[in-house]
């Protein structure tokens, strides 16, 4: 493997640079998954949301991003096709990171919430199918991803609709909203505690050697749910609201409770997202480092060099600090008008869908899940409550993400081959 020996350090430095660009794109685009509804419902200002997201996304990426990562995301390509040409895998992963990072930067600048996972998968498919072999791509898994564009937003939309309508019927549309809030809000808090605990356990802690058995995970989530429900009952019982106030004043005060609750769910989602989706940047980077360091040997997973996780975490933070506000505005304000209770319903529904997907192996995009949930909340008030122009743009951006990543990676892959004379 003379090529890898000659250019090893240059390839690793190049991969680190484009890996940072990819992580930057993840931060710029995906931070809205955790914070969009909080900003849209005015539970947080955009500056507060970005500050909180910076802390929890970095903590998730750095503390729970894992010591070992899958080098080829989602098993989308067959590495045996690269055994004779490992330099193609190295150049292809560098091209894929650059392609996905550029696409995410463009989408973020336009305010489009797209899937970071689908961006990198599309890029990997592109260089593999054109540069190595069409047979090296697991087309069945690609079909599953395309199917998820419909399935996951539908699931999260239905769950969000049900959560929102239950809150309307049990609390907001009654003659005594505050008394009903004292009765039912602790149950919503317990449900949020249960679901967010499962998200954190399944998507975060599994990366730090704290992977619990299914039974222990559910028992821990139930314990947290019960504790949060009791805490919620105590908290709302101490609130000095006048039951004789008119319904509008009571509703406004109840919304404050949902706003506080939504900030907690947003922090959990940011931590889980940082721990899980940082692999979209560091997986291909780890593949390059692993192949170069081993002299051409391709492994299904790789130990991470000490500098890779901080690089991914810092890239995510840089992206969300500089460009994060654009996609946050699209999800939080562009699709439909959100209040704290509507935002809470959407956030909780997205988390429920993540848990369902983790249990069933359904390939999902957290972005598409949250957008589906916000659509579900909007539809609960009728189609007229939705900004259909924004919805159309979002759907179009989802459809073109896979081919956009693929086309860009093909261009960069063959450019790199030409530059290095491979």
Steps between C-alpha positions, in 0.01 A plus 500: 500500500756749381240773450383489862859499629601794282199723568382367840544819704358722223194275469436502876534880519271538199245265656516694829431825316200371306380311811487835679302646207252210526464544877449874440216413261344264756500775761364760260211283381409251770503728806146599400388144581551573867448875519267602216174450688635670817589813302184495289279484809707774669596271789859599418656786309719400206816597694395292802417204275836512323688529832313204652541297181875574491539356851284189458596419139870520586447297819314234302760491223805501727382303805271251328625497142672167560853366504431276201296600196357325199722597206228459235168642615192275501676222303407680181799368299688169494863560610625178334487681164773734631737228625720527188471880473494642858623834363161535326325468838728766650451748214128415485444571869685832471288588195182393685573714806570804281189438285265451797653795687456737205141383439413549870656847499296598193178353644560676833561833328167456319332400828416148380484231769652196325634170631872495583491120497347490152754758381801284590330179384418656162862611467637154585260337253609745227873432499453125560251444217699699243857444615495137615187297417122535500491160674695638796193704608231338715209628291244336728612726785482801268137406428435489875640850539279634219198332661584668832435841338131419522479259792685690773340844452161323490564313827629808685223716352229264624656479849536881519138542389378262774712662775389850401131408469505320836642814666233711328214277612626429852633847588473795262144460367344449843329761715758456778832462319720561805328239718527247217864594446574415866341163435648406163831687450686262739404215265643689200815565702526130587451402134769750396734364768443142383553571130796737540669252736468230236637731231801587718558135600465361147668780306748640750616271779556200273811677369675535839506142619175549695274304270222360717297189429155564354333414833730721709465783249122494522506467881728804525276696261189406703670608824597837346145540364342437841746737670438774243123453527515542879729802462260646243203458733689673781622777269163585347333472841724781628410735215275781620252531220154633565235251385258791459715662229351488152589209272751704296709591806485142628607370159794742485620383841467132407703566185785614729508151654524338155774749406714388794435136416594553136838649594581178690397280204706722266813447714450121493449501123813713450711260710361194322548663160860600571586149617334328206540719192863600560570156346391640163818712507740285701407162346646574154789689665573197722489281187771710334721500812449125548577403139805726476638394840456129428661521157181428308306265726125577509314437828127521571570717804797703619645629828491877502820701523486738798450808281206379289213543750601854609531592131144377437363672809668833419380479139139451613524794742656727234229416248207558733651825633548649153214360290269321744250785523390463137358147525369567853284777353364271226393226742399727788322777310471413131279190497227599745445725803622325814413549865687321782234225521510445121880502503503254788264268312729512193822446699352211698357340186840519328662336803232226502572429133874476568427241772268304268762506224774385739287203603394399149811582298309751287745731318406854600615855470452704817444806280218338305355366825481844659365668186228232485414568865472877442278428197281276718455777757421749223246266336319470834388858434423439131698518176466880498727511809792371288727706276474269199773685307753423774376140524547456123856634516584264786365193317692593184820542704453151647459346154812664355727435803605146398573586133665831596741324734563229238571742211736716706691198635546361145649833389733521801597131483617514140665839564700348788594201285634740239688715754669199663547313170322187624 
